[in-house]
Amino acid sequence: MLSVLNRKSSNSLNDNDRALRTTQALNRVMDAEATYLKQHGSYTGHVADLVPIAHAIAVDLSDGVVTIQVDSNNNKNYFVQVGSSVLVFNRTVTSGKVVAKSCLQLKSAGKPYCTRTTSDIKKSLPSAPTSTTPAR
């Protein structure tokens, strides 16, 4: 009974909150890119162009919950990476369709959103050069 009475609540984000916020940030960026495409006829490669469309992106970044990288050839393709200490998502979109996607669960709280874990990553390194001459 004492443990219940002495329990302290926390105002900080836990890993479950971070996992949810990471997923939400990915969805916000992808929705904002779709809106940007409708407005401009191409995708943007700059997160700054998406903030006026989805203000919560700025909140995600300023809260330090996620990092967001967007890259585009300023045409009909873009790549986005959204990551936190719990999850990392990658998406490549061409003309409104996701053509490549991956994720990595860094902590177990990310499992509802991504089942690929760090143990799924191959541990081998590339083969060493076959030449016996030292590199210069």
Secondary structure, DSSP 8 states (H G I E B T S, - for coil): -HHHHT-----S--HHHHHHHHHHHHHHHHHHHHHHHHHHSS--S-HHHHTTT-THHHHHHHTTS-EEEEEE-SSSEEEEEEE-SSEEEEEEEETTEEEEEEEEESSGGGTTT---BGGGS--------S--S---
